[in-house]
Amino acid sequence: MIRKLTNDDLNITMALVEKKPAENLFIIGDIEAYGMESDIQDLWGQFEGDQLIAILLRYDQNYIPYSEGNYDVEGFAKIINENQGRIEISGLQHLVAPLKKWIDRGIRRDSDTYYAKCTKLTVPISDLNFSDVSYLKPDNYLENIEMLKSIPEFSTGTFSIEGRERAEKFKTGRTYFIRDEHEVMVSSASTTAENSQSAMIVGVGTRPGYGKKGYATHCMLKLCRDLLAEGKSICLFYDNPAAGRIYKRIGFEDIGFWSMVRYEERN
């Protein structure tokens, strides 16, 4: 049986998703931010008797399924297909893949990226000096955005002062940065979708001409150390195996692939 979830279902919903906080980073964050019942999102649950076994979250036009095992794919697809507009389905690849044949509209974009998490650093950091790593404050938002946009892979990124302000206000993200001996901001690393149990690393980059000096790794190690000290699982997406090797050296491990499928409006 599938039914709409309400505030009365909060405890059983969180009991399911909190078993894997990194895998459910977006679901946990959206529930903490907007609750079980709001204008911007809905949640449905599949039950076997009284046991909740699967969840479908809608945030705006994005749908995320989650289950520890098999779930009613056709039932979730029926709910998604009721949305006539452009939609996106994202989530762990093995949960998104079965939905595709049931979604009755054209695909605009279909991508899979590696998904990795870290619950413990595997490199010694007790002897590292992080005094050169700073927490990004409002006075430096614009400087950081300009630095990130100077990096080719981030040149078309949607960085904004408003986004930084919103992340700070709602504690859904933070940025750490490093300056060199000439006070040039040379590297930074950020989080997004932070919640009480997990956070996603994004925007790890170094200004062109300052690479190969360990700035980004040093910045990221400080960020990871602080997140882990707060009891949070850390996750990230990557599509470059070379970058993946760097992440694995400091304690990240692959937990699968994350799929993002964008669809056209329904005819």
C-alpha positions in Angstrom: 0.0 0.0 0.0 1.2 3.5 -0.9 -0.2 6.5 0.9 0.7 10.2 1.5 2.9 10.7 4.6 2.0 13.2 7.2 3.5 14.8 10.3 2.3 11.7 12.3 4.7 9.6 10.2 7.8 11.6 11.0 9.3 9.2 13.4 8.9 6.1 11.2 10.2 8.1 8.2 13.3 9.3 9.9 13.9 5.8 11.4 14.1 4.5 7.8 16.3 7.1 6.2 18.6 7.7 9.2 20.0 4.2 8.8 22.0 5.6 5.9 22.4 9.3 6.4 24.9 9.9 3.5 22.7 8.0 1.0 19.6 10.0 2.2 21.3 13.4 2.6 18.7 15.2 0.5 15.7 13.5 2.0 16.8 14.2 5.5 17.7 17.8 4.8 14.4 18.5 3.1 12.4 17.0 5.9 14.4 19.0 8.5 14.0 22.2 6.5 10.3 21.9 5.4 8.7 19.2 7.4 6.4 16.4 6.3 3.7 18.6 4.9 4.4 21.8 3.0 3.6 23.6 -0.3 7.0 22.9 -1.8 7.2 19.2 -1.1 5.3 15.9 -0.5 6.2 12.5 0.8 4.6 9.2 0.0 5.3 5.9 1.8 5.0 2.2 0.8 3.9 0.0 3.6 3.9 -3.7 4.2 1.5 -4.0 7.1 2.5 -1.3 9.6 6.1 -1.3 8.3 7.3 1.6 6.1 9.6 0.1 3.5 10.0 2.8 0.8 9.7 6.5 0.4 9.1 8.9 -2.5 10.0 12.6 -1.9 8.9 15.4 -4.1 10.7 18.7 -3.7 9.4 21.2 -6.2 9.8 19.3 -9.5 12.4 16.8 -8.3 11.5 13.3 -7.1 13.8 11.0 -5.0 12.9 7.4 -4.2 14.4 5.4 -1.4 14.1 1.9 -0.2 16.4 -0.7 1.5 15.1 -3.3 -1.0 12.6 -3.8 -3.7 9.7 -1.3 -3.9 6.5 -0.7 -5.8 8.1 0.9 -8.9 4.9 1.1 -10.9 3.1 2.7 -7.9 5.7 5.4 -7.5 5.8 6.0 -11.2 2.1 6.5 -11.3 2.5 9.3 -8.7 5.3 10.9 -10.6 3.4 10.8 -13.9 0.6 12.8 -12.4 2.9 15.8 -12.6 2.4 17.3 -16.1 5.4 19.6 -16.1 9.1 19.1 -16.6 10.4 16.9 -13.8 13.6 15.4 -12.5 14.1 12.0 -10.8 17.3 11.6 -8.8 18.7 9.1 -6.4 20.8 6.0 -6.1 21.2 4.4 -9.5 19.7 1.0 -8.6 16.6 2.7 -7.3 16.1 5.2 -10.2 16.9 2.7 -13.0 13.7 0.6 -12.7 11.5 3.8 -12.7 12.7 4.9 -16.2 10.5 2.5 -18.2 7.4 3.6 -16.4 7.9 7.4 -16.9 5.9 8.4 -20.0 7.7 11.4 -21.4 10.9 12.3 -23.3 14.2 12.5 -21.5 16.1 15.8 -21.7 19.2 14.6 -19.8 20.3 11.4 -18.2 23.5 11.2 -16.2 25.2 9.0 -13.6 28.0 10.1 -11.3 30.1 8.2 -8.7 28.7 8.6 -5.2 31.2 8.3 -2.3 31.0 8.8 1.5 33.4 9.2 4.3 32.8 8.4 8.0 36.5 8.4 9.0 39.6 10.0 7.6 42.4 7.6 6.7 45.2 10.0 6.7 47.0 11.3 9.8 45.9 14.9 10.5 47.0 15.4 14.1 50.3 17.0 13.0 48.7 19.2 10.3 48.5 23.0 10.8 45.2 24.3 9.7 45.7 27.9 10.8 45.9 29.0 7.2 42.4 27.7 6.5 39.6 30.2 7.1 35.8 30.1 7.3 34.3 32.2 4.5 32.4 35.2 5.8 30.2 37.7 4.0 33.0 40.2 3.3 34.7 37.5 1.1 31.7 36.0 -0.7 32.2 37.9 -3.9 36.0 37.3 -3.9 35.3 33.5 -3.5 32.7 33.5 -6.3 35.1 35.3 -8.7 37.9 32.8 -7.8 35.6 29.8 -8.5 34.4 31.2 -11.8 38.1 31.6 -12.9 38.4 27.8 -12.7 37.3 26.3 -16.0 35.2 23.4 -14.6 33.3 25.9 -12.5 33.0 28.8 -15.0 29.3 28.2 -15.7 28.5 27.4 -12.1 25.5 29.1 -10.4 27.4 30.7 -7.6 25.8 33.7 -6.0 26.0 36.0 -3.0 22.4 35.2 -2.3 23.1 31.5 -2.3 25.9 32.0 0.2 23.7 34.1 2.4 20.9 31.5 2.4 23.3 28.7 3.2 24.6 30.6 6.2 21.2 31.6 7.4 19.8 28.1 7.3 23.1 26.4 8.1 22.8 24.2 5.0 26.3 25.0 3.8 29.7 26.5 4.6 32.9 27.3 2.7 36.6 27.1 3.9 39.3 28.8 1.9 43.1 29.3 1.8 45.2 32.4 0.9 48.8 32.2 -0.1 51.7 34.2 1.3 50.6 37.1 -0.9 47.0 37.1 0.5 45.6 35.7 -2.8 42.6 33.5 -2.3 43.9 30.3 -4.0 41.6 27.5 -3.0 38.3 26.7 -1.3 36.0 23.8 -0.5 32.3 24.0 0.4 29.4 22.0 1.6 25.8 21.9 0.5 22.6 20.2 1.7 24.0 20.1 5.2 21.6 18.6 7.8 21.9 17.3 11.4 23.5 14.1 10.2 25.3 14.5 6.9 26.8 17.0 4.4 27.8 17.0 0.8 31.2 18.3 -0.3 31.1 20.6 -3.4 33.1 23.3 -5.1 36.6 21.9 -4.3 38.9 23.9 -6.5 42.1 25.9 -6.9 42.7 29.1 -8.8 44.5 28.5 -12.2 48.2 28.8 -11.8 48.2 27.6 -8.1 47.7 23.9 -8.6 49.9 21.0 -7.5 50.7 22.6 -4.1 48.2 20.7 -2.0 45.9 23.7 -1.3 42.6 22.0 -2.2 43.5 18.8 -0.3 44.5 20.8 2.8 41.3 22.8 2.7 39.2 19.8 2.2 40.9 17.9 5.1 40.0 20.8 7.5 36.4 20.8 6.3 36.1 17.0 6.6 37.7 17.0 10.1 35.2 19.6 11.3 32.2 17.8 9.9 33.2 14.4 11.3 33.8 16.0 14.7 30.2 17.2 14.5 29.1 13.6 14.0 28.2 14.0 10.4 28.6 11.6 7.5 30.2 13.2 4.5 29.4 12.5 0.8 30.3 13.8 -2.6 29.8 13.2 -6.3 32.6 12.8 -8.8 32.9 11.8 -12.4 36.6 11.9 -12.8 38.4 8.7 -11.7 41.6 10.6 -11.0 39.7 12.8 -8.5 38.2 9.7 -7.1 41.6 8.3 -6.3 42.5 11.5 -4.4 39.2 11.3 -2.4 39.8 7.6 -1.6 43.2 8.3 -0.2 41.8 10.5 2.5 38.9 8.2 3.5 36.1 8.2 1.0 34.6 5.0 -0.3 32.3 4.5 -3.3 28.7 3.6 -2.3 27.3 3.4 -5.8 26.2 5.8 -8.5 23.8 8.7 -8.3 21.4 9.1 -11.2 19.8 12.4 -12.3 17.2 12.1 -15.1 15.5 15.2 -16.4 12.3 14.8 -18.4 10.3 17.0 -20.7 6.7 18.0 -20.0 4.1 15.2 -20.4 2.3 15.2 -23.8 
